[in-house]
Amino acid sequence: QETGQVFNSPSAWATHCKRLVNPAKKSGCGWASVRYKGQKLDQYKAAWLRKHQPNAPPPAEESLASEGEEEEMPEDEEEEATREGRAPVPEPTATKKPEERSKKQQCKNPAEPAGTGKVSKPRVPVRYCTLGTRDSARNPQTLVEVTSFAAINKFQPFNVAISSNVLLLLDFHSHLTRSEVVGYLGGRWDTNTQLLTVLRAFPCRTRLGDAEAAGAVEEEICQSLFLRGLSLVGWYHSHPFGPALPSLHDIDAQMDYQLKLQGSGNGFQPCLALICGPYYHGNPGVESKIAPFWVMPPPEQRPNDYGIPMDVEVAYIQDGFLTNDVLQEMTLLVEFYKGAPDLVKFQELWSQDQTYLDKLKGSLASRTPKDQSFTHILEQIYSLLKLSS
């Protein structure tokens, strides 16, 4: 109804829908995976055959793909997805608000203890191949190493370019507190070039777990995106003292976003996740590691597996100047965290010869425009930070 497209068979339509989630999908049996009024189409087909051809043998599973489609594993994908708490089909309104469900879950699971000032026990990342089937006993904060597309003989299904102002703002946000932070990414998706351009970061100025405030902030971000003619293209969060690798929880949240950002659009649209690890001592220098990732759905014959976190190759665009938007956001963030128990104490030592403020400045240096005219404005923001901590 929304796109005016017509499909020749249930299988052709099912394949189209599945490609929105997994662009590599080549076929799919619609009779076995499409429901009408809660019942699979193959049940209607069997009932029709019993009525109109009472002497014919019951249709075997193999005959269900009679539209010339390749048969697929007869897994109850929708039921599995529902049991895992994922939406099996993207919600039509999700292009506006993909954040509601998984973000509230995200907010309830900060990886670092808030306000204690202590670094939690380091989490040792695991390889994806060691995970196997989902296990409720497994800690959702388990970190997982990302997989490269080349390692599984696939091409990255989209290209990404990120503005340095985006990295500057999310890095600044991530440095301010010992708790996890969250924000959204605005940009544009060009279907012709398959290029996702990330142009703006929108920090969520909320305390983790404050669902009421989160709703208002998310509404404000939606308005900002709309006014700037941008689309929601992803999200970011921080692991303050840990590596910039996704946890099992992050993988599920990202899979949820990918499904929801698809919305009712007629085609594939990617959703990018960025993780920032500002104070991880395993980083090679003072610069924060900011890691982009995307989740590939598990193989269809293993619907109970976790999604596969994929390493995304990105082109970085150096901006020539800091926009007023970015400077205003930085000032608002300083004001928001002022006096908070988990605010980083910037005058204390981060390493033997560097304060936390030195660490912050060093990390932002490579993401700052080369134009010296912005130096004094940043210094004003840094002096505000000193006062607030």
C-alpha positions in Angstrom: 0.0 0.0 0.0 2.8 2.5 0.9 5.0 1.8 -2.1 2.6 0.6 -4.8 4.8 -2.4 -5.4 3.2 -5.6 -6.6 4.7 -9.0 -6.0 4.0 -12.2 -8.1 3.9 -14.5 -5.1 4.1 -14.7 -1.3 7.7 -15.9 -1.7 8.8 -13.0 -3.8 7.3 -10.6 -1.2 8.8 -12.5 1.7 12.2 -12.4 0.1 11.9 -8.6 -0.4 11.0 -8.1 3.3 13.9 -10.3 4.4 16.4 -8.4 2.2 15.5 -5.3 4.1 17.0 -6.9 7.2 19.7 -8.9 5.5 20.7 -7.6 2.0 22.5 -10.9 1.3 19.3 -12.8 1.3 18.6 -14.5 -2.0 15.3 -16.4 -1.5 12.6 -17.2 1.0 9.5 -19.3 1.2 6.6 -17.0 1.7 4.1 -19.8 2.3 6.0 -20.9 5.4 7.0 -17.5 6.8 4.1 -15.2 6.1 1.1 -15.1 8.5 -2.4 -13.9 7.8 -4.6 -13.4 10.9 -2.0 -15.3 13.0 -1.9 -18.4 10.7 0.8 -19.3 8.3 -0.1 -19.2 4.6 0.7 -22.9 4.2 -2.1 -23.8 6.6 -4.6 -21.9 4.4 -3.1 -23.6 1.3 -3.5 -27.0 2.9 -7.1 -26.3 3.9 -7.9 -25.1 0.4 -6.4 -28.3 -1.1 -8.3 -30.5 1.3 -11.5 -28.8 0.3 -11.0 -28.6 -3.5 -8.8 -31.6 -4.1 -9.9 -34.1 -1.3 -8.1 -37.0 -3.0 -4.8 -35.3 -3.4 -1.9 -36.1 -1.0 -1.2 -33.4 1.6 1.4 -30.9 0.3 4.9 -31.8 1.4 7.2 -29.1 2.8 9.2 -29.2 -0.4 6.2 -28.2 -2.5 5.6 -25.0 -0.5 8.2 -23.1 -2.5 6.2 -23.8 -5.6 6.7 -20.3 -6.9 10.1 -21.4 -8.3 11.8 -20.0 -5.1 14.6 -21.9 -3.5 13.3 -23.6 -0.3 14.4 -22.3 3.0 15.0 -23.9 6.4 11.5 -24.3 8.0 12.4 -22.4 11.1 9.8 -20.4 12.9 11.7 -17.2 12.5 9.0 -14.9 13.8 8.4 -17.0 16.9 12.2 -17.1 17.6 12.5 -13.4 17.1 9.6 -12.7 19.4 11.0 -15.0 22.1 14.3 -13.0 21.9 12.5 -9.8 22.4 13.3 -8.5 18.9 10.8 -7.1 16.5 10.5 -9.7 13.7 9.1 -7.0 11.3 10.1 -3.4 11.4 7.4 -1.1 12.9 6.0 1.3 10.3 6.4 4.3 12.5 9.9 3.5 13.5 11.6 5.9 11.1 10.7 8.6 13.6 11.3 7.0 16.9 13.5 3.9 16.8 14.9 4.7 20.2 12.0 4.0 22.5 12.4 0.3 23.5 16.0 -0.6 23.2 17.3 2.7 24.4 15.4 2.4 27.6 17.0 -1.1 28.0 20.3 0.5 27.1 19.9 3.1 29.8 19.2 0.5 32.5 22.5 -1.3 31.9 25.4 1.2 32.4 28.6 -0.8 32.1 30.4 1.4 34.7 29.2 2.0 38.2 27.8 5.6 38.5 29.2 7.9 41.0 31.6 5.5 42.7 34.7 6.9 41.0 36.0 3.3 40.8 36.9 1.4 37.7 35.0 -1.8 37.4 36.8 -5.1 36.9 38.1 -5.3 33.3 36.0 -7.4 30.9 37.8 -9.8 28.7 36.4 -9.8 25.1 35.4 -13.1 23.6 35.4 -14.1 19.9 32.1 -14.4 18.2 32.7 -18.0 17.2 32.9 -19.0 20.8 29.4 -17.8 21.7 27.1 -20.4 20.1 23.4 -20.4 20.9 21.9 -17.7 23.1 22.2 -18.5 26.8 20.2 -16.5 29.4 22.9 -17.3 31.9 25.5 -15.4 29.9 26.3 -11.9 31.2 24.8 -9.4 28.7 27.8 -7.1 29.4 30.1 -9.7 27.8 32.3 -7.9 25.2 32.6 -9.4 21.8 35.4 -8.9 19.2 34.2 -7.5 15.9 34.5 -9.5 12.7 35.8 -8.0 9.4 33.7 -8.5 6.2 36.8 -9.8 4.5 37.2 -12.5 7.1 33.8 -14.0 6.0 34.4 -13.3 2.3 31.7 -10.6 2.0 31.7 -7.0 1.0 30.6 -4.2 3.3 27.0 -3.5 2.1 27.3 0.2 2.4 30.0 3.0 2.5 30.3 5.4 5.5 31.7 9.0 5.8 31.8 10.7 9.2 32.4 14.4 9.8 35.2 15.2 12.4 32.7 17.5 14.2 30.6 14.4 15.0 33.6 12.6 16.5 34.7 15.8 18.4 31.3 16.1 20.1 30.7 12.5 21.0 34.3 12.2 22.3 33.8 15.3 24.4 30.5 13.9 25.8 32.1 10.5 26.6 34.9 12.2 28.6 32.7 14.1 30.9 31.4 11.3 33.2 32.4 7.9 34.6 29.0 6.6 33.6 28.0 5.5 30.1 26.6 8.2 27.8 24.3 7.8 24.9 23.5 9.9 21.8 22.1 9.8 18.3 23.6 10.4 14.8 22.0 12.5 12.1 22.9 12.4 8.4 21.9 11.3 5.0 21.6 8.0 3.1 22.2 8.1 -0.7 20.7 5.0 -2.3 22.5 5.6 -5.6 26.0 5.7 -4.2 25.1 3.5 -1.2 26.8 6.1 1.0 25.8 6.9 4.6 27.1 10.4 5.6 27.1 11.1 9.3 26.9 14.9 9.8 25.7 15.6 13.3 25.9 14.1 16.8 23.0 14.6 19.2 24.0 13.9 22.8 21.2 12.7 25.2 21.4 15.0 28.2 19.7 12.6 30.5 20.7 10.5 33.5 20.9 6.8 32.8 17.6 5.1 33.7 15.6 8.3 33.7 12.9 7.1 31.2 10.7 10.2 31.6 13.5 12.7 30.8 14.8 10.4 28.0 11.4 10.6 26.2 11.5 14.4 26.2 15.1 14.6 25.1 14.5 12.1 22.2 11.5 14.2 21.1 13.7 17.3 21.0 16.3 15.4 19.0 13.7 14.3 16.5 12.7 18.0 16.0 16.3 19.0 15.6 16.8 16.4 12.9 13.7 17.4 11.1 14.6 21.2 11.2 18.1 20.5 9.8 16.7 18.2 7.0 18.6 15.2 8.4 17.6 11.6 9.0 18.4 9.5 12.0 21.2 7.2 10.8 22.6 5.7 14.0 23.5 6.1 17.6 26.6 6.2 19.9 27.4 5.3 23.4 30.5 5.0 25.6 32.4 2.4 27.6 34.2 4.9 29.9 37.0 2.6 31.2 36.7 -0.3 28.8 37.6 -1.1 25.2 35.4 0.2 22.4 33.9 -3.2 21.6 30.2 -4.1 21.6 28.6 -6.1 24.5 26.0 -8.8 23.9 23.5 -6.2 25.0 24.8 -3.6 22.5 24.6 -6.2 19.7 20.9 -6.8 20.5 20.2 -3.1 20.8 21.9 -2.5 17.4 20.0 -5.3 15.7 16.8 -3.8 17.1 17.7 -0.4 15.7 18.6 -1.8 12.3 15.1 -3.4 12.1 13.3 -0.3 13.3 15.3 2.2 11.2 14.2 0.2 8.1 10.7 1.4 8.9 8.3 1.3 6.0 10.9 2.5 3.4 11.2 0.6 0.2 14.8 -0.5 0.3 17.8 -1.1 2.5 18.9 1.7 4.9 21.8 1.1 7.2 22.0 2.1 10.9 25.5 2.8 12.3 26.6 2.3 15.9 29.7 4.0 17.3 31.3 3.1 20.6 33.8 5.4 22.3 36.3 4.2 24.9 37.7 7.5 26.4 39.6 6.3 29.5 40.6 2.8 28.4 44.3 2.4 29.3 44.7 -0.2 26.5 44.3 2.6 23.9 47.7 3.3 22.2 47.8 7.1 23.1 45.6 9.8 24.7 43.2 9.7 21.7 39.9 7.8 22.4 39.2 4.8 20.3 35.9 5.4 18.5 34.8 2.1 16.8 32.0 1.9 14.3 30.0 -1.4 14.0 27.0 -3.0 12.3 25.3 -6.3 13.1 24.8 -9.1 10.5 21.8 -11.3 11.4 22.7 -14.9 12.3 22.4 -17.6 9.7 18.8 -18.5 9.0 19.3 -22.1 10.1 20.6 -20.8 13.4 18.0 -18.2 14.4 18.8 -18.6 18.1 22.4 -17.3 17.7 23.5 -13.8 18.5 23.9 -11.3 15.6 27.4 -11.0 14.3 29.1 -7.6 15.2 30.9 -6.4 12.0 33.8 -4.0 11.8 32.7 -1.1 9.5 35.3 0.7 7.4 34.8 4.5 7.5 36.1 7.5 5.6 36.7 10.5 8.0 36.0 14.1 6.7 38.0 16.8 8.4 35.7 19.8 8.9 37.1 23.3 8.3 35.3 24.9 11.3 33.3 24.2 14.4 29.7 25.0 14.0 27.6 27.0 16.5 25.6 23.8 17.0 28.6 21.9 18.2 29.8 24.7 20.5 26.4 25.1 22.0 26.0 21.4 22.6 29.4 21.3 24.4 28.4 24.2 26.7 25.0 22.6 27.5 26.8 19.3 28.3 29.1 21.0 30.8 26.1 22.7 32.4 24.2 19.4 32.5 26.9 17.4 34.3 28.0 20.2 36.6 28.2 19.0 40.2 27.1 15.4 39.3 28.6 12.7 41.5 30.0 10.8 38.5 31.5 13.9 36.8 35.2 13.3 36.0 37.5 15.4 38.2 39.5 17.1 35.4 42.2 18.5 37.7 43.2 15.1 39.0 45.9 13.0 37.4 44.9 10.5 34.7 48.5 9.3 34.2 51.8 10.1 35.8 52.2 13.4 34.0 48.8 14.2 32.6 45.5 15.4 34.2 42.2 14.3 33.0 41.8 17.7 31.3 45.1 17.1 29.5 43.8 13.7 28.4 40.6 15.3 27.0 42.5 18.0 25.1 44.9 15.5 23.6 42.0 13.3 22.4 40.1 16.2 20.8 43.3 17.6 19.1 43.1 15.4 16.0 39.3 16.1 15.7 39.6 19.9 15.9 39.7 22.1 12.8 43.2 23.3 12.0 41.9 26.9 11.9 43.3 28.6 15.1 40.4 30.9 15.5 38.5 28.2 17.4 41.2 27.7 20.0 40.0 30.4 22.3 36.4 29.2 22.2 37.5 25.7 23.2 39.7 27.1 26.0 36.6 28.9 27.4 34.7 25.5 27.4 37.7 23.8 29.1 37.8 26.6 31.8 34.1 26.0 32.5 34.9 22.3 32.9 37.6 23.1 35.5 35.1 25.2 37.5 32.4 22.6 37.3 34.6 19.7 38.6 
